[in-house]
């Protein structure tokens, strides 16, 4: 194990990823220590769910919580009962015995510690999956690892006893496997793995199951195109199209049938109760779509105060700054090279009879460096591709790999808009299942001028972290609730800031400067 780790870190590029993983662990550890136990409305129900699983039960919304620590902010009902049980089965062996022994605080810290480890694993998986989506040698996977490590939503999910990170981890893994299947063709092993991952996603969160369906559909489409072109076989395509739904139904169908029986809907939601007891309202879909706060808050995975609504000047200011500087600015920079030619063509118009321009030289990306001299584009081969050559990638394969992440984002955002319109909440962590595409978009923008943009982006992200940490540690605990170990949280927070700076520097040093 130690030798494998040493070999992994011997490469500076992998060492940079390792630094990002370490930063994610420390940032999640900072949240673990900074947030008082059971301080949010969601953490007590999540922990109680694991406690009930330990005792061989599944929670019911109307029956409320069984684990009721004295210093916790207790929910009046069990409002996490609609979630599938995967995360709770994972942490139940830690939560149950500690709670039964009279240590509810240790129980929630144990569940948080599991999530902290998952945060580091998530960064590693995000790097791996990005490598399967991007061209070989691209700098984007390393930038994705850095962006994921510094994402506040990842740290918050990794430092609290929530189930979001398990769902994000499952879907992010499936993105990488799905992209591999599109590029190489859906072989038997990949089909089996995709079926299993789809089942695991469906057992984590319903939002993860929806994105798993999108990924499966893209792989089936890509496999069908390959088979129709004689580059692959129909058997794996049919196997995935039939096997994935069958595996999901076998693994999780019982739970969603339970939701339907208990609540009248598959998602297990209780919108009527939320409208009567929480500050929620039903809004038209068009109103949600036109609400700028939704587009500032929901996709802002980098906002450290993102657990609460922007109800104070501090949270509203940090929301605005992080949304503009850490999310939308990199995304716009990433889109400009693709949008500008289209705008020029629309502005100039097409002249009848104009001769077609000569083919432009291609600047192939090799580990992020652009060669000093353009390399002429090579013509496509004219000889037929032999049947069964499943590893031959064609433009249609690359197109599907490119479209896959953004189709998943479109579906996820659409679902969240409908959920919000029906009186649901809008939190950045709800988009964690499609965090990888968001991170890829941000990384693509930073990669345009990485020597300048990556450090600037990191400074803003770290400054928001420090401001949040100071605000949290200087706010006295609420009367009657648990407090946090302030001194230890400050020490770990300082280490996390240092680790973030080291990770930023390590990643930037692996990106060659563009020749002038």
C-alpha positions, 0 to 999 in steps of 0.5 A: 500500500505504501509502495503503491502510494509512493509510486503514484506520487512520484509523478509530479502531476499525480503528486499535484492530485494527491495535494488536492486530495489532502486539501479536500480532506483537511477542508472537510475536517475543518467543516467537521470541527467547525459546525457544532453537532446537530446544528442544522435541521438536516443532520439530526434526521440523517443521523437518526436514519442511520440509527434506525437502520442499525436497529433493523428499521426504516424511518417513517416521516410521520413517526419522527426521530428515535435518536433525540440528543438533548443538545440537537436541533430536532426536526418535528418529523423524519424528513429524510425518510424518503431517501434510499438507504445506501449511505445509512447502511454505510454509517450505521455500524458507527452511529448505532453502537455509539448512540446506544452507548449514550454518546450521540455526539461521538456518533455524529462525529463518526458519521462525519468522519466517514464523509470526510474520507469520502470527500478525498475519494470524491476528488480522486474519482473526479480526477479519474473520470475527467481523464476519461472524458478529456483528450489524453494528456489534457491538463483539465483532469488535474484542474478538476481535482483542484476545483473539486478539492476547493469546492465548498459544497464538497467540504460541507457534504464531507464535514456533515452527516449528509448522504449527498456525497455518496450519491455524488461519488457513485454518479461521478464514477459512472461518468468515467465508466460511461465515457470509457464505454462510449470511446471503446464500445460497451464491452461485457465488463463495462456493461456489467459495471454500468449496471451495478453502478446504476443500481448503486446510484438508485440506492443513494439518492433519487437525483443520482438515479436520474443522472445514472439513467442519462449516462446509460442512455448515452452509452446505449446510443453510442453502442447502437451507432457503433453496431450500426456502423459495423464497429461493435456488437449489438449484444452488449448494447441490448444487454445494457438497455435491458440489464440496467433497468432490471438491475435497478429494479432488483436493487432499489425497486422495493424502496421506491414502491415503499415511497409510493405506498407511504406518500403517494409519490415515488420521491417520497415528498411531503410538499403539503407539510412543507407548505404548512410548516416551513417557509416554502411556497409554490411558484410557477416554473417560469418564475423560478426560471427567471429568478436570478437568485436561483441561478446564483445560488443553486449552481454555486458549489464554491460558496462557503455560506451556501447552507443558508439562504442569502438572508444577511448582508454577509451571505448575500455579498459572498454569494454574489462574489463567489457566483460571479468570480468562481463560477460564471466568469470561468464558464464564460471564458471557457465558452468564448472560443466556441461562441466567438466564431459563431457570432463572427459568422452571423455578423459577417453573413455567408456570401453566395459563391464564396470559395471555402477557406483552406483547412486550418491547422490543428493545435493538438493538446499535449498535456496542456501545452500548445506546440510552437508550430501548428501541425497540419490537420491529418485527413480522415482515413479512407479505408474502411474500419474492420468490423469488431474494431470496437476501440476505434474512436470516431467523431460521433463518439467524441461528440457523445462524450462531449455532450454527455456531461452537459445533457446530465446538467440540463436534466439535473437543473430541470429537475431542481427547477421543478422541485423548487417550483413545487416548494422544494429548497434550492441548495448547491449540494443538490447539484453535487451529482452533476458536480463533475461537469460543472468542475470541467467547465470551470477548469476549461475556463481556468485552462485558457490562461492557467498561470494567471487564472488558477492562482487568482481563482484560488485566492478568491476561493480561499478568501471566502473560506477564511471569511466563513471560518472566522464568522463561524468561529466567532459566533457563539453557540445558540443556547441549548445547542451543542458547541464546537471545539473552537481551538481545534477547528481553528488549527485544522482550518489553518492547515486546510488553508495551507494545504489549499495553497500548496495544492494550487501551486502544485497544480500550476507547476504541472501546467507548461507555459504556452510558448509566446 
